[in-house]
């Protein structure tokens, strides 16, 4: 019997970098009455709030329901849960990078993208940035965080650009892990701190076993950032877009 529904975020629950729809907010909120929900993504905490939590609260999610929502941030290197007494989110654990590690990851990604001709600073919106320090992870977003969805989809649809950047960055800094995610992103982190790390901590924190968890993701193929979840043996539903996830969740709600 499943006790936990876990999700990738971008492209699985939403259109990349945008808030979930009112339909998805309703489905997730209703599911909180039956399951623990555990989104896990390379996104930072603030993006989880904007993209997932705020729309659910706008729909009507109560503090008691939010207590069943678990945010595994930056691939699970940080875990936030809702404290019903304080009516706020609390940080349960964190595995942060040192300043030196962040500096080197940033330098290596920038060097690799520039060498390959994929550093497109001229396309950034004012105030946006290509490389973001997410404290426990460094993330390259080729067009920045605020670029339009169509532009992001068009930039590297087959991931070949990012594969080249990853390969070069790995040559320059083999002590780190570089992983393709989202539509234009590369996540840099310490080896082993991918979704396998996060899902292992999910099992520990929620006190469940692998057969009790169902995972949804759009990059479950070998090399995708959801593939470590597949390798661990979790039951997984592969989706292409958030509508696929919504369809499956409606089916789950129909039987609970």
NUTORZA-964264 format. One line per 8 residues: for each residue y, x, z of C-alpha. Coordinates in Angstrom, 3 decimals. Layout:
Y X Z; ... $
//
This chain:
0.000 0.000 0.000; 3.427 1.350 -0.945; 5.945 1.762 1.842; 8.579 3.840 0.053; 10.231 3.498 -3.355; 11.866 6.759 -4.412; 14.180 7.226 -7.377; 15.924 9.788 -9.486 $
19.551 8.625 -9.905; 21.235 9.361 -13.261; 19.539 7.521 -16.132; 17.033 5.984 -13.695; 19.294 3.800 -11.561; 22.465 3.989 -13.626; 24.190 5.270 -16.720; 24.788 8.943 -15.941 $
27.665 9.587 -13.513; 28.605 5.906 -13.231; 28.063 3.377 -10.413; 24.931 1.257 -10.563; 25.429 -2.194 -12.038; 25.722 -5.350 -9.926; 22.235 -6.285 -11.127; 20.756 -3.020 -9.864 $
22.727 -3.298 -6.608; 21.205 -6.725 -6.012; 17.665 -5.532 -6.752; 17.928 -2.498 -4.475; 19.512 -4.491 -1.670; 16.765 -7.111 -1.799; 14.116 -4.375 -1.784; 15.522 -2.975 1.472 $
13.969 -5.978 3.223; 10.504 -4.811 2.158; 10.555 -1.030 1.561; 12.204 2.200 2.556; 14.307 3.292 -0.450; 14.814 6.995 -1.048; 16.927 8.161 -4.007; 16.680 11.917 -4.599 $
18.930 13.742 -7.033; 20.906 16.900 -7.683; 24.062 14.910 -6.972; 26.194 15.679 -3.934; 26.552 13.181 -1.085; 29.902 11.797 -2.261; 28.401 10.857 -5.633; 25.505 9.051 -3.937 $
28.071 6.953 -2.081; 30.113 6.182 -5.198; 27.188 5.588 -7.546; 24.611 3.918 -5.292; 25.816 2.928 -1.832; 29.244 1.411 -2.520; 27.938 -1.042 -5.155; 25.181 -2.133 -2.753 $
27.722 -2.689 0.029; 29.914 -4.617 -2.429; 26.918 -6.822 -3.200; 26.440 -7.480 0.509; 24.031 -4.874 1.912; 24.202 -5.045 5.706; 24.100 -2.112 8.154; 20.599 -3.212 9.136 $
19.503 -3.024 5.508; 21.239 0.319 4.934; 19.144 1.764 7.762; 16.254 1.601 5.278; 18.151 3.588 2.616; 17.581 7.352 2.722; 19.760 9.730 0.700; 18.031 12.964 -0.318 $
20.992 14.881 -1.679; 20.962 17.953 -3.968; 17.222 17.630 -4.617; 16.519 16.948 -0.963; 18.095 20.112 0.432; 20.272 17.703 2.445; 19.185 14.380 3.961; 21.532 11.607 5.104 $
20.570 8.360 6.832; 22.593 5.418 8.086; 23.332 5.136 11.802; 23.658 1.440 12.659; 25.331 2.178 15.998; 28.069 4.356 14.476; 28.167 2.296 11.254; 28.230 5.533 9.308 $
26.031 8.087 7.536; 24.683 11.052 9.466; 23.407 14.380 8.175; 19.852 14.898 9.424; 19.226 18.369 7.980; 20.690 20.850 5.508; 19.491 23.973 3.713; 22.730 25.490 2.460 $
23.381 28.561 0.329; 25.349 31.589 1.515; 28.768 32.328 0.014; 27.272 35.369 -1.721; 24.494 33.304 -3.318; 26.979 30.688 -4.524; 29.226 33.361 -6.003; 26.395 35.051 -7.907 $
24.920 31.781 -9.217; 28.362 30.756 -10.469; 28.979 34.095 -12.164; 25.548 34.164 -13.831; 25.755 30.622 -15.220; 29.257 31.188 -16.574; 28.258 34.499 -18.173; 25.164 32.953 -19.776 $
27.029 29.952 -21.184; 29.820 32.139 -22.572; 27.420 34.623 -24.179; 25.666 31.758 -25.971; 28.854 29.971 -27.023; 28.267 26.950 -24.809; 31.251 27.371 -22.472; 33.606 24.577 -23.612 $
36.462 24.652 -21.138; 38.827 23.183 -23.728; 36.950 19.856 -23.511; 37.510 19.376 -19.774; 39.664 16.597 -18.374; 42.611 17.766 -16.233; 41.387 18.865 -12.804; 37.723 18.810 -13.808 $
35.412 21.830 -13.643; 32.297 23.054 -15.422; 30.625 24.650 -12.398; 30.560 22.799 -9.090; 29.653 24.187 -5.672; 27.423 21.587 -4.036; 26.868 23.808 -0.963; 23.064 23.806 -1.179 $
23.099 23.988 -4.981; 25.403 25.128 -7.792; 25.621 22.804 -10.783; 26.745 23.487 -14.344; 28.048 20.405 -16.160; 28.886 21.425 -19.708; 31.695 18.898 -20.213; 32.662 18.481 -16.566 $
31.940 15.612 -14.201; 34.321 13.054 -15.689; 33.518 13.316 -19.407; 32.642 10.121 -21.220; 29.039 8.972 -21.378; 28.803 9.120 -25.178; 30.125 12.677 -25.272; 27.613 13.744 -22.636 $
24.673 12.146 -24.435; 25.686 13.822 -27.685; 26.186 17.325 -26.295; 22.553 18.350 -25.714; 20.171 15.433 -26.324; 17.114 17.643 -26.868; 18.036 20.065 -24.002; 17.870 23.063 -26.378 $
21.311 24.353 -25.418; 20.504 24.215 -21.744; 17.095 25.796 -22.276; 18.882 28.823 -23.737; 21.356 29.000 -20.853; 18.536 28.698 -18.315; 16.506 31.441 -20.002; 19.464 33.831 -20.040 $
20.504 33.017 -16.461; 16.940 33.603 -15.309; 17.000 37.040 -16.947; 20.244 37.929 -15.174; 19.251 36.531 -11.770; 15.466 36.154 -11.426; 15.838 35.647 -7.682; 17.249 32.154 -8.295 $
15.896 28.978 -9.876; 17.709 27.331 -12.802; 16.640 23.781 -13.660; 17.764 21.312 -16.330; 18.900 17.933 -15.040; 20.964 14.917 -16.068; 22.543 14.829 -19.528; 24.561 18.083 -19.557 $
23.609 19.702 -16.257; 21.820 22.778 -14.985; 21.119 23.089 -11.269; 20.954 26.552 -9.708; 19.241 26.898 -6.347; 16.830 28.985 -4.345; 13.241 29.072 -5.668; 11.209 26.160 -4.396 $
14.183 23.946 -3.573; 13.520 21.504 -6.395; 12.282 17.936 -6.008; 8.967 19.196 -4.689; 10.908 20.530 -1.713; 12.788 17.263 -1.319; 9.731 15.033 -1.633; 7.837 17.119 0.925 $
10.675 16.543 3.362; 10.723 12.845 2.466; 7.095 12.591 3.548; 7.901 14.361 6.793; 11.073 12.445 7.647; 9.741 8.987 6.749; 6.284 9.721 8.172; 4.374 8.543 5.122 $
1.646 9.955 2.868; 1.797 10.537 -0.888; -0.213 7.355 -1.746; 2.388 5.278 0.128; 5.247 6.354 -2.170; 6.124 5.157 -5.692; 8.544 7.330 -7.670; 10.781 6.419 -10.635 $
12.269 9.094 -12.919; 13.398 9.743 -16.488; 12.483 13.449 -16.748; 8.830 13.492 -15.708; 7.701 15.659 -18.656; 6.780 19.327 -18.048; 10.032 21.194 -17.545; 11.926 18.074 -16.486 $
13.456 17.963 -13.022; 11.179 15.042 -12.043; 8.015 16.890 -13.080; 7.477 18.542 -9.667; 6.991 15.024 -8.266; 4.264 14.366 -10.823; 2.610 17.681 -9.989; 2.469 16.714 -6.319 $
0.358 13.671 -7.161; 2.817 10.854 -6.495; 2.340 7.615 -8.401; 5.194 7.761 -10.900; 6.855 5.324 -13.289; 8.603 7.072 -16.173; 11.710 5.310 -17.502; 14.193 6.049 -20.254 $
17.127 4.085 -18.864; 18.142 2.076 -15.810; 17.140 -1.187 -17.488; 13.510 -0.018 -17.476; 13.734 0.548 -13.736; 15.339 -2.854 -13.210; 12.512 -4.511 -15.134; 9.904 -2.832 -12.943 $
11.764 -3.684 -9.737; 11.908 -7.341 -10.703; 8.150 -7.241 -11.034; 7.808 -5.658 -7.590; 10.068 -8.282 -6.026; 7.960 -10.952 -7.650; 4.898 -9.867 -5.659; 6.353 -8.936 -2.246 $
//
